Amino acid sequence: MKTTETCEVYTYDQAKVDSLKKQINETDVQATSQIFKVLADEKRFTVAYALTLTEELCVCDIANLLGASTATASHHLRTLHKKGLVKSRKEGKLVFYSLDDDHVTDVINLAMLHQREGKGHE
């Protein structure tokens, strides 16, 4: 038996659609989708996930984790920082990164849980 992923007829609930359009702030959706766009990169997600497993990592730790140069690691960290996903602190000649807050940790952990439960179908 073949299932389709589209409706067989075109009809919609006008009141429901109008209500949703009022509730959805396009600016917020666009800004929030950018967070997922940043995390969609496998290397950046690896960094973010690693930071859920430990409190903080220096740029050199992250470079080694990724098997990349410190310049490449710094590029990924800069991208994560610009979107407010990580924060940094300098200690002497080292720069340490951690996740910005518990919301970021929650998003990453929920995504990993979803995948582990087999619900992250490709």
C-alpha positions as CSV (number, residue, x, y, z in Angstrom):
1,M,0.0,0.0,0.0
2,K,1.4,3.3,-1.1
3,T,1.0,6.4,1.1
4,T,1.1,9.9,-0.2
5,E,2.5,12.9,1.6
6,T,0.1,15.3,0.1
7,C,-3.6,15.8,0.4
8,E,-5.8,14.4,-2.4
9,V,-7.9,17.6,-2.5
10,Y,-6.9,21.2,-1.8
11,T,-8.9,22.6,1.1
12,Y,-7.8,24.4,4.3
13,D,-9.2,25.8,7.5
14,Q,-9.2,29.6,6.9
15,A,-9.8,30.5,10.5
16,K,-6.9,28.3,11.7
17,V,-4.6,29.7,9.1
18,D,-5.5,33.3,9.9
19,S,-5.0,32.7,13.6
20,L,-1.6,31.1,13.0
21,K,-0.5,34.0,10.7
22,K,-1.3,36.4,13.6
23,Q,0.6,34.3,16.1
24,I,3.8,33.7,14.0
25,N,6.2,36.6,14.1
26,E,8.1,36.3,10.9
27,T,11.1,38.2,12.3
28,D,11.4,35.8,15.2
29,V,11.0,32.8,12.9
30,Q,13.8,34.1,10.6
31,A,16.2,34.8,13.5
32,T,15.5,31.5,15.2
33,S,15.9,29.5,12.0
34,Q,19.4,31.0,11.7
35,I,20.3,29.2,15.0
36,F,19.4,25.9,13.4
37,K,21.3,26.9,10.2
38,V,24.4,27.5,12.2
39,L,24.0,24.2,14.1
40,A,23.3,22.3,10.8
41,D,27.0,22.3,10.1
42,E,28.4,19.0,11.5
43,K,31.6,20.6,12.9
44,R,29.7,23.4,14.7
45,F,27.2,20.9,16.1
46,T,30.1,18.7,17.3
47,V,31.6,21.7,19.1
48,A,28.2,22.6,20.7
49,Y,27.5,19.0,21.6
50,A,31.0,18.6,23.2
51,L,30.2,21.7,25.2
52,T,27.1,20.0,26.7
53,L,29.4,17.2,27.9
54,T,32.0,19.5,29.6
55,E,31.9,22.9,31.1
56,E,34.3,24.6,28.7
57,L,37.0,24.0,26.1
58,C,39.9,26.1,24.9
59,V,40.3,26.8,21.2
60,C,43.2,24.2,21.0
61,D,41.0,21.5,22.6
62,I,38.3,22.2,20.0
63,A,40.8,22.2,17.1
64,N,42.0,18.8,18.2
65,L,38.5,17.5,18.8
66,L,37.6,18.5,15.2
67,G,40.9,17.4,13.7
68,A,41.3,20.9,12.4
69,S,43.6,23.9,12.7
70,T,43.1,26.5,15.4
71,A,42.1,28.9,12.7
72,T,39.3,26.6,11.5
73,A,38.2,26.0,15.1
74,S,38.2,29.8,15.7
75,H,36.1,30.3,12.6
76,H,33.4,27.9,13.8
77,L,33.5,29.4,17.3
78,R,33.2,32.9,15.9
79,T,30.1,31.8,14.0
80,L,28.6,30.1,17.1
81,H,29.4,33.2,19.1
82,K,27.8,35.6,16.6
83,K,24.5,33.7,17.0
84,G,24.7,33.8,20.8
85,L,25.2,30.1,21.2
86,V,28.6,30.2,22.9
87,K,30.5,32.7,25.1
88,S,34.2,33.0,25.7
89,R,36.6,34.0,28.5
90,K,40.3,34.7,28.2
91,E,42.7,33.3,30.8
92,G,46.2,34.4,30.1
93,K,47.0,33.4,26.6
94,L,44.2,30.9,26.3
95,V,40.5,31.5,25.3
96,F,37.9,29.2,26.7
97,Y,34.4,28.7,25.3
98,S,31.3,27.4,26.9
99,L,27.6,27.3,25.9
100,D,25.9,30.6,26.4
101,D,23.0,29.3,28.6
102,D,20.9,26.4,29.5
103,H,18.5,27.0,26.6
104,V,21.3,26.2,24.1
105,T,22.2,23.0,26.1
106,D,18.5,22.0,26.1
107,V,18.1,22.4,22.3
108,I,21.2,20.3,21.6
109,N,20.3,17.6,24.2
110,L,16.8,17.4,22.9
111,A,18.0,17.0,19.3
112,M,20.4,14.2,20.4
113,L,17.6,12.5,22.4
114,H,15.3,12.7,19.4
115,Q,17.9,11.2,17.2
116,R,18.7,8.4,19.6
117,E,15.1,7.5,19.9
118,G,15.1,6.8,16.2
119,K,12.9,9.8,15.4
120,G,15.5,11.6,13.4
121,H,14.6,9.9,10.1
122,E,16.5,11.1,7.1
